[in-house]
């Protein structure tokens, strides 16, 4: 019976929301828009794991290089595949050269038939790029005729740049490792899924909490839109015989109506956003719309939790409101808020996080439940403390300009609604500050400085031995945007043709090029040097003797060329090359070795670019591709980022962007709702002669005071949470004040933008016809 009464009251509230005329519909739509934005982001979040899983499956299904070190025998079902990856203006291009060796050779996923020599099949995104004016330099690098496109199953995302080109003669590259013979596509037996360490798992957990918690806060605030006008309707219900509990349940039914409509709008927003995801690329991440499929269980949870939360939040909000037939005792001065229970939330969060201090990579995984619960309680403490802080602060604000006094008086009467409007952004900023501190604290473990000397070279190009050193050096040196190209033929030499007992690395080049990798006493054409100072290199000492026969690496398992060391071997000291590597072994000046011997060595080229030439890197990459389609081109950088850490950081950027858009949209809806409720008041003030400029400034102050207090509280809570997280990962506590200030500035900027966007509706509401009533 009691359940039936609840259902009847809630149903009556739903009818009031949809059948209560323009007033009811307006409130229901505003609530639905606010809830819908949050629901759309929740659906998007629940769909992200499925999208990433689909990307991983497609990526794994096209795996080709096993890196096993073994060469399969040629059969009717084998394929030789060459790695021809490149980079075009900081975007990676996945390239493969294909040479089928029989009619049963495996086809790559998404490819209908093998392209012939000089032909290629490309991803749709690469096809569009090659057709555009901006792809002119890349067209020069890929001199193949496009004969088809790669299907959906062969690319990990709609924006991926990838191609498969037909080729011949790839067998010569098998020993060097740039090509491999395979008989299937997919994960190799050696393939192992990379495991995340505990600190990266902690980062992911904190990111999800920080990104999703503001969404929940916004949904909770959205269902309370139009609270003051709703209270007048509740008083009318009391007048016709409803008791206080029934009136509250009817109010919950109105909120339920807005939440249900919000679920519908949220689904529409999500479907529209999912289609938009196919054309968006954020930090080189793109997904197919069909991959964004939320888990049915999570969708069901959202469908149940959001309406239930709307009802519970409404009942909780009305717990201290006395609804009488002649009015609502909320318009009187509300009782002072109590502080003690509000402090319990952040203190409880700290209590849950404290036992995990000092854990991490060496002491096992973090307790996921405690981490999530502790972080949620600490951040929810912001929403509990902010109304008390706003109330206590505005109670002490009095004198000032007319606009200031109007704003302060409004805040004194309804500090709760003002705090609710900025609760979400305060939670988001607090979480962002904590995340910035955690990222900065653990970054040194995942971002390593390299030894590259960028003043000496900016590119390193490795070309296999089938190309003459003179051609490599000459063509790169003549390339537009290249200041210098120092080519060194590198390889190894041993005392036997096969399985040598002693071997050492060798380098061949001009005297100028040898001086880039060693300190030479003097150098002339035909000189031979041994490099001392490596300490552990006993093989070089044994081999560097006049008359010793050296067998040189010719790119095969058996060393095919030999040469006797002459007398007069000079001694050189070590020197770091542009990549910071200090080599040992033997160096040969030009003319010392026969050309046939040098031809079997690989070419290592250090390229210095002219920074004043646009696309200098692309010109150098084009030349390298002409010399050898399988050439490896590395851009030398000052730092190297762990791939897993970079993926998590990129994911945070994508999520933060979505939450920031939600914050702005929700704040704008909330601001418009508050202005709508004060329509008659604003019109009355204008009718009595109040300047529009004064009212506009008062609206700005009403937003600025709570947001300033909210950002201050968010900074304190964020710094506290960040310090605890750094203690948990056993990292030194340090504050990146620039990041803290930037996070608070972003939050303030969003609020300022929302306030400016709300000024045109504000000016319209100040018109005298706002006094009209029905």
Buried (B, 14 or more C-beta within 10 A) or exposed (E): EEEEEBEBBBBBBBBBBEEBEEBBBBBBBBBBBBBBBBBBBBBBBBBBEBBBEBBEEBBBBBBBBBEEEEEBEEEEBBBBBBBBEBBBEEBEBBBBBBBBBEEEBBBBBBBEEBBBEEBBBBBBBBBEBBEEEEBEBBBBBBEBEBBBBBBEEBBBBBBBBBBBBBBEEBBBBBBBBBBBBBBEBEBBEEEEEEEBBBBBBBBEBBBBBBBBBBBBBBBBBBBBBBBBBBBEBBBEBBEEEBEBEBBBBBBBBBBBBBBBBBBEBBBEBBBEBBEEBBEBBBBEBBBBBEBBBBEEEBBEEBBEBBBEBBBBBBBEBBEEBEBEEEBBEBEEEBEEBEEEEBBEBBEBBBEBBEEBBEBBBEEEBBBEEBBBBBBBBBBBBBBBBBBBBBBBBBEEBEEEEEBBBBBBBBBBBBBBBBBBBBBBBBBBBBBBBBBBBBBBBBBEBBBEEEEBBEEBBBBBBBBBBBBBBEBBBEBBBEBEBBBBBBBBBBBBBBBBBEEBEBBBBBBBBBBEBBBBBBEBEEBEEEBBBBBBBBEEBEBBEEBBEEEBBBBBBBBEEEBBBEBEBEEEBBEBEBBBBBBEEBBBBBBBBBBBBEEEBBBBBBBBBBBBBEEEBEBBBBBBBBBBBBBBBBBBBEEBEEEEBBEBBBBBBBBBEBBBEBBBBBBBBBBBBBBBBBBBBBBEEBBBBBEEEBEEEBBBBBBBBBBBBBBBBBBBBBBBBBBBBBBBBBBBBBBEEEBBEEBBEBBBEBBBEBBBEBBEBBEEBBEEBBBEEBEEEE
